[in-house]
Amino acid sequence: MPDPAERSFDAVVVGAGFAGLYMLHRLRRQGMDVRVFEAGGGVGGTWYWNRYPGARCDIPSMEYSYQFSDALQQDWEWTERYASQPEILEYANHVAERFELLPHIRFHTRVTAARYDESERRWQVALDSGDTVTARYLVMATGCLSVPNVPRMAGLDPEADNVYHTGRWPHDGVDFTGKRVAVIGTGSSAIQSLPLIAEQAAQVTVFQRTPNYSVPAHNARLDPDYVADLKSRYRAFRARNWQRGFGADFRDSDRSALEVDEAERLAEYEDRWARGGLAFLAAFNDLPFSDAANATAQVFIRGKIREAVNDPEVAARLIPHTPVGCKRLCVDTNYYQTFNLPHVRLVDVTEEPIEAVVAEGVRTTADTYPADCLVLATGFDAMTGAVTRIDLRGRKGQTLKDKWQAGPRAYLGLATAGFPNLFLVTGPGSPSVLSNMLPSIEQHVGWIADCIEYMQSKQFTAIEASPDAEEAWVDHVNAVADLSIYPKCNSWYLGSNVEGKKRVFMPYLGVPPYLEKCAEVVANDYQGFRLSSRG
Ligand code: N01
């Protein structure tokens, strides 16, 4: 990168997923010189990497898209109720081309380190190519679920040709025909991919550590009349829904599960089961907060698992004993039914822990299960992994990894004290994964872009979250989480899926109060932030 103009930017954005693309678009529209660095070979972020069979979104496609351009909203045609990974990736590529973003993105380039230069008030950003660039602002658009969690297992070589992590799936697919496949993990990625892997494979052994609740997707082609109707009022429809967290499909209830009689409660659960999707969780307003209310949903889904799975012993192993929604609820097509197939078996690793991956397959304390290939559906170092793996150093050389050792600390999930001019898109402490990600990304990017515009108009050169505001916000995030069921089981929301990671609830529960707080901060001249113009 010899050209000096290629070394100095107004802003550097890390990641070319939906957050990075829109950040680039917004800042360019504000006349800024921006460069995006992306480790992958194309745009799309999570949808670029997660190409496993059956990968699709669990938010209805009509609400999983940008709202910033009416023309884009009207032009783009989704084909299914839940969009498949290839279609979402096509959409990301379309956006990148349509808004002429590609020339400003450098692919196959990983940001390895970044250091805040206090005298210059600029970030020095190191790339794996060996180059260093500088920028006034550094935006981490690195995604909440982007760093694969690879389990530590004796004999496991994650780079081996016959080992596939769902979050790093080969671009030309994997042919499992006639193969014996071991699948480790039973989260959303396994639940989506297992039925399709089982269609091809000669034998599948699923290694389960914790069972998960899953509701049917009932995916289908979109009815053109339904699409036309929505599009005729799309802007208002989306504007209203994005403030409700998960959108219209969720159909939030204002009733407690405990204030209705059993017949009414069952009818509600049956109706939501029949319609499918995450809306099951919104059947009653106290499912995320009351153990007793949540227990009614648990009993209902356990009954559905027993109905779906022929062998009662297998069904018993597949039945979770955690609150519904405490781990992210899964959405499936024939997941439980797949265990009725004669060539699919379930191994509970709490009964017989995995000892090693061996040449013949997977060895547990009880047996060796033959396998020609291994699917690691073991999830991600969620919410913080992508940020802390970069050697980020703020004021006085403090590293973010050290600062977040005891759990992430961020003000509104947007910024973190000690790291001026660094912004996080959907960082810890924002609703992010507990909302429809696309509108949340748009809200964060809009907030950051407006903030930068404000700084420029007032000739400020640095903005930093104040430690007091940050501490108060982190306390509030934890206090709200403690009122809910979320801390009651181990999940990636708490980082407890990753060995050695501090157990702290990371997202913020509550989209409407979050939006209000963000607006209030701006209305009060960036309350809780320190802005300065020295330098
Ligand atoms: O990851 P996960 P995922 N030995 O962490 C198990 C989104 N997503 O990729 O629960 C044995 O949920 C682990 O066990 P445990 C969505 O938000 C969305 O499936 O930690 N097992 C668990 O069963 C989702 O929630 C979509 O005890 C081990 C599994 O691996 C998130 O991404 C589709 C293990 C990991 O499940 C992550 O989903 C896909 C070990 N050492 C993903 N280590 C949709 O939109 C881990 N496990 C529908």
Residues whose N, C-alpha, C, O or C-beta is under 5 A from the ligand:
A	BS01	N01	R56 C57 D58 L145 P151 I184 G185 T186 G187 S188 S189 A190 F207 R209 T210 R328 V331 A377 T378 G379 F380 W492 N497
